[in-house]
Amino acid sequence: MRLTVRGRPFGSVTAVNIRRFLLPVAVASLTIGLAACGSDSDSDSAASTSTSSTSTPSCPSAAPAADAKPDWTLRGTTGSVDVVASTSTTAPAVTVTTPFAVDQTQVHTLREGSGEVVPDTATVSVCYVGVNGRDGKQFDTSYSGGTPAQFPLGQVVVGFKKAIAGQKVGSSVAVAMNPEDGYPNGNPAAGINKGDTLVFELTIVSVDG
């Protein structure tokens, strides 16, 4: 089955905050628990404060052309994924033939930027969309909200760090991460089961440190 996601909420799936679902599992669980106690407004306020001070560009929300050709096609151990890179005016498109899975994390530079190389200890701002390879559903995005997410690379899951560290600012990157580099035990709050392969398209907007 082929499912297409164009940088927007898929069906009834709601876009969520990357700080909840890309942090290491133990920290993510704590963040989810705090959110249930009403800390969402505080975390959202903190996020807006950190991004407004650097005046970063917005993430585009317009869908790519219907006939846009994939910038990357990857066949997995099962299924496949096609990724159309985001541009300065359009969100990406991620088309999954489900169930899609990989044994090893695969990173592909869709379009190379011209900025500085990102150190593995940096704090970065990115536009991104995340799709679950098992069912093709989008579980997280910043393209629909328009605001890049900012976070230290030391506080995200391994696969996301692999996709960003060593890339140049301005680059658009795709990553298909195996379960070990994502959530080995799953993340039920994001609809991620144990053993799920995750696919992200992201653009590195800026770097600090």
C-alpha positions in Angstrom: 0.0 0.0 0.0 1.4 3.4 -1.0 0.7 6.4 1.3 1.8 10.0 0.6 2.4 12.6 3.2 3.2 16.2 2.0 4.5 17.9 5.1 1.1 18.2 6.8 -0.9 16.3 9.4 -2.0 12.9 7.9 -5.6 12.0 8.4 -6.5 12.2 12.1 -2.8 12.3 13.2 -2.0 15.6 14.9 1.3 17.3 14.5 3.2 17.2 17.8 6.2 18.9 19.4 9.6 17.5 18.4 10.8 17.9 21.9 8.5 15.1 23.0 9.3 12.5 20.4 12.9 13.0 19.5 14.4 13.2 22.9 15.9 9.9 24.3 13.2 7.6 25.4 13.5 8.1 29.2 13.4 11.9 28.9 10.6 11.8 26.3 8.5 9.8 28.7 9.1 12.4 31.4 8.1 15.2 29.0 4.9 13.5 28.0 4.0 13.0 31.7 4.6 16.7 32.4 2.5 17.7 29.4 -0.4 15.7 30.8 -0.1 17.9 33.9 -0.5 21.1 31.9 3.1 22.1 31.0 2.4 22.3 27.2 1.9 26.1 27.3 5.2 26.5 29.2 7.2 24.4 26.8 5.6 26.1 23.8 6.4 29.5 25.3 10.0 28.4 25.8 10.3 27.2 22.3 8.9 30.4 20.8 11.3 32.4 22.9 14.3 30.4 21.7 13.4 30.7 18.1 12.2 34.4 18.1 15.6 35.6 19.4 17.3 34.3 16.3 14.7 35.4 13.8 14.8 32.2 11.8 13.0 31.7 8.5 9.6 30.0 8.5 9.0 26.4 7.3 7.0 26.4 4.0 3.6 24.7 4.0 2.6 24.6 0.3 2.5 21.2 -1.2 5.0 20.3 -3.9 3.8 19.9 -7.5 1.8 16.7 -8.0 4.3 15.6 -10.7 7.4 16.3 -8.7 10.0 13.6 -9.0 11.5 12.0 -5.9 14.9 13.3 -4.9 15.5 9.9 -3.1 14.1 6.5 -3.5 15.0 3.7 -1.0 14.0 0.1 -1.1 14.0 -1.4 2.4 14.0 -5.0 3.7 10.3 -4.6 3.1 8.5 -1.8 1.3 10.1 1.4 -0.1 10.0 5.2 0.4 10.2 8.1 -2.1 11.1 11.5 -0.8 10.6 14.9 -2.6 12.8 17.5 -0.9 11.4 20.7 0.6 12.3 23.9 -1.1 12.2 27.6 0.0 8.5 27.7 -1.0 7.2 24.1 -0.7 7.1 21.4 2.0 8.4 17.9 1.3 6.5 14.8 0.2 7.2 11.4 1.7 5.5 8.5 -0.1 5.7 5.1 1.6 5.0 1.7 0.2 4.1 0.0 3.5 5.3 -1.7 5.6 8.7 -0.1 5.1 11.6 -1.2 7.2 15.4 -1.0 7.1 18.0 -3.0 9.0 20.6 -0.1 9.0 20.0 3.6 9.2 20.3 5.3 5.9 21.1 9.0 5.4 20.8 10.8 2.1 21.6 14.5 1.4 18.8 15.6 -0.9 20.2 19.1 -1.5 23.5 20.4 -0.1 23.5 23.7 1.6 26.3 26.3 1.4 26.6 27.1 5.2 28.9 25.9 7.8 29.3 22.2 8.7 27.2 21.2 11.7 29.2 19.9 14.7 27.8 16.9 16.6 27.5 19.1 19.7 25.5 21.9 18.1 22.1 23.3 18.8 20.2 23.5 15.5 17.0 24.9 14.1 15.3 22.6 11.5 12.2 22.2 9.5 11.2 18.6 9.5 8.5 16.0 8.9 8.4 12.5 10.4 6.6 9.5 9.0 6.2 5.9 10.4 7.4 3.3 7.9 5.0 0.7 9.3 1.8 2.5 8.3 3.0 5.5 6.3 1.4 7.9 8.8 2.9 11.3 9.7 3.5 11.6 13.5 5.4 14.9 13.7 6.0 18.0 11.6 7.0 21.6 11.8 5.9 22.4 8.2 2.2 22.8 9.1 3.0 25.2 12.0 5.6 27.2 10.0 8.1 27.5 12.8 11.5 25.6 12.8 12.2 23.5 15.8 15.3 24.2 17.9 17.2 21.6 20.0 20.7 20.4 21.0 21.9 17.4 19.0 22.8 15.8 22.3 19.1 15.5 23.2 17.7 13.8 20.2 17.5 10.1 19.2 20.6 8.7 17.5 19.1 8.5 14.0 18.2 12.2 14.0 21.7 13.2 15.1 23.2 11.0 12.4 21.1 12.9 9.8 22.2 16.3 10.9 25.8 16.2 12.3 28.4 16.7 9.5 25.8 18.3 7.1 26.0 21.9 5.9 23.5 24.5 7.1 20.9 24.9 4.4 21.0 21.3 3.4 17.8 19.2 3.0 18.3 15.7 4.2 16.3 12.4 4.4 16.9 9.7 6.9 15.4 6.2 7.3 16.3 5.1 10.8 16.2 1.6 12.0 14.4 0.9 15.4 17.7 0.9 17.3 18.4 4.5 16.2 14.8 5.6 16.8 12.7 4.1 19.5 13.8 0.5 20.2 10.9 0.0 22.6 8.5 2.2 20.7 6.8 5.4 21.8 3.0 4.8 22.2 2.2 8.5 22.6 3.5 9.1 19.0 1.9 5.9 17.6 5.4 4.3 17.3 5.5 0.6 18.0 8.5 -1.5 19.0 10.4 -2.3 15.8 9.1 0.6 13.7 11.3 2.2 11.0 11.0 6.0 11.0 11.5 8.3 8.0 12.3 12.0 8.3 12.9 14.8 5.7 14.5 17.9 7.2 16.1 21.2 6.3 18.8 22.6 8.5 17.9 26.3 9.0 20.6 27.4 11.4 23.2 26.3 13.9 24.5 27.6 17.2 27.7 26.3 18.7 
